[in-house]
Amino acid sequence: MLLDWAETLGIPWKHILVDEIAAEERLRRYLADVEEELPLPFVSKLLSSSFLRSWRVRELIEGLAYEAHTSSSGEAAKRLRLVFYRLIGNDEGDKVAFAQHLWFAYQRILLLQRARRAAAKSQGDLPERLAFICSTARCSYDDAGWALLDEDTPLRGHILDAAVRKVRDEGFRIPVAKTEARAFAKLRSLVRASPHLRRLNVAPKSSGAARSTPRRVPLAVNAD
């Protein structure tokens, strides 16, 4: 009934829904937690021309617009201007772009590690396990499939190592170190220390470090 009414009004609901799904999948692929407040400058770069096709982004912009109208601080208006300057091509330089690249790599590793932990807890047949991983880790179907495949590999290693390797294979420039754990530690330090990220209020906060920092998980065979 609702869709019929949308068609009567000439609303291209199929096209809108396809765009919404594509935007949501991309957000879930590169952000550790889409339920937290989205960092608009980074999301605008991540989604590019499909930036306004995400309902999460539109709600956040609407909230900032309301705040800009009712607040005297001007912070909300400043954040909105920064986002729309980016949409019209006002690039702040390669250093900012690289800082964003590192931040997305960090977020990606957190998300993949969460998916792997969910895979370790999943039970039932394949569809049930995939559904559990997607709902628990808030990740895409592809990431759930990767997590399940890695979990069921007889010679699997540490979760953090697998996540870092996958993100590196996806093209992210992660620092090189003797171990993937040290490489991740360097990446985390770069993200936290970047003045570009601090200015945009998206760097991991020290108060939440204990919650957000991945830890190496021992294999089941070593648990005893």
N, C-alpha and C positions, 0 to 999 in steps of 0.2 A: 504494500500500500504506500509506504513512504517513498520507495524508489519510483513507483508509478507517478506519484505526485511530483517528484523531482523531474522526471521526463516531461511531464505536462508543462512544467515551468521552463523547460529548456535547459536545465542544469546538467552539464556533462558529467554525471556522477561516476561513470565507469572510468573516465580519464582521470578524474580527481582522485578516486580510490587507488588507482594504479600508481599515481605519483606519490600519494601518501605512504603506500606500502614501500615503495622504493626508497623514500627519504627515511622512513623508520628503520628499515633494514641497514641502511648505511650508518645511521646514528648508533645502532646497536652493535655494529661491527667495529666501530672505532672509539666508542665511549665506554668507560668502565661501568657507569651507572646512569642510564638515561632518565631515571626518576629524580635525580638531583637537578638543581638549577643548571641549565645549559650555559656555557660560556659563549655568548653570542658572536664575538669576533672570530672564534675558532670554528664554530658551527657554520658561519657564513662562508668560510673558506672550504670547509669539508663538503658542504652541500652545493656550493657554487651557485649555478643558475636555478637550482631547485630549492634554494634556501627558504622561500616563502611557501613551499608546498608541504611543509611539515606543520601539523597542528600544534606540536609542542612549541615550535618557534613562534608561530602566530600568537599563541596564548602569552608567551613571554613578552613579545613586543607589545601586545595590548596592555599587559600589566605595567610595563615600563612607561608606556604612553600615559596611562592613568596616573602613575606616580609623578611623571614630569609635569602634569597639569596641576597636581595637588601639593607638590613639595617645593620648598623654596631653596633646597640645597643645589639643585641643578645636576646632580649626579646621574639621574635616570636619563635626562636629556643628553648628557655627554655620552653615555653608553649607546644611546640610539644613534647619535650622529656618527660615532665611530663605526658602527655596523653599516650604516647606509653609505658612508664614504667608501667603505670597502666594496660595497655592491656596485658603485659607479666607477671603480677602478683606481682608487687612491691608495697605491701600494706604499707601505712604510719601509720597504727595503728587504734585502736578502736575509739580514740577521733576524728580523722578525719572522719571516717565512720559515727559516730553519728552526727557530725556537718553537714555532707551531708544529713543525714536523716532528720534533723530539717529543713534544707533549702528546701528540697523537700516538706515537710509538709507545709511550709510557702507558697511556690509557688502553691501548690494544693488548699489551702484555697482561695488565690487570684483568681484563675481560676474559682472555683465553685461559688464564690460570683459574679463574672462577668456574669456567665451563668444564675444565678438567676435573676439578674437585667435585663438581656435580656429577660428572660421568662416573667417578669412582663410587658414588652413592646410589647410582641408578640401578633399578631392578626391573625385571619383566622382559617382554619381547622387545624387538628393535624399535617399533613405533612408540611403545611406552617409555623406553629409556630416552629416546630423542625428545619426546614431549616433556619429560621430567627435566632434562638438561636445559631446554629452551626456557621453561617457566622458572626454574630455580636460578639459573645464571643470567637470565634476561639477555640471551644472546640469539644470534640468527641460527637458522636451521643448518647452514653450512658449517658454522663454528661448532654446533652440537655434534655434527657428523665427524668432524676432525677430532674433537675431544673423545668421542666414543672409540674411534679407531685407534687413537693413541693409547687410551686406557686399556684396550684389549690386546695391544701389542705385547708379545711375550717378553721382549727385551727392552721394555720402556724404561726411561730414566726418570730423573726428577721432573716434577711438573713445571717448575720455573725454567729449567733448561729447554724443555720442549716448547714452551710459550715463546721464549726469546728467539729460538731458532726459526720458528714459524714466522714471527714478525720480521725477522731479518730477511727471510726468503721472500716476503711480500714486498720488499723494496725499501723498508725503513732503514735509515742509517743509524745503527746502534753502535756505540763505542766498542772497540775490540779489546778484549782482555783475555787472561789465561783461562778463565771459566766464564760461562754465561751468567753465573750469579754475580761475578765481579763486573761484568759488562752492564748488567742491569743496575747495579749499584752506582756505576758511573753515570748512566743515563738518568737515574733518579736525582743524582746530585746536580747534573746540568739543568734539569727541569726546575729544580728548587732554587738554583742560583741565578737563573736567567732574569735580568732586569726587565726584559720585554714581557715575560710571563707575569712577573710581580705587578707590573703596571696594569695588566689586563685582568688581574685578580683570578688567575686560573691555576697557579702553581699549587702543588699539594701543600697544605698547611701543616705545620709541625704538630699541632694539637691532634691531628687525625692520622699522624704517621703510623701509629701502632695499628690502626684499623686498616689502612690502605696498603701498607707495605707487604708484598707477597713474601712468603717464606718457603724454603725448600721442604718438600714433603717426602718423608722416607718411603721407600717401597714397602709393600706388604711383607715381602720375604725378610725384610730387615727389622720388622716391627718388634720381634722378640729379642 
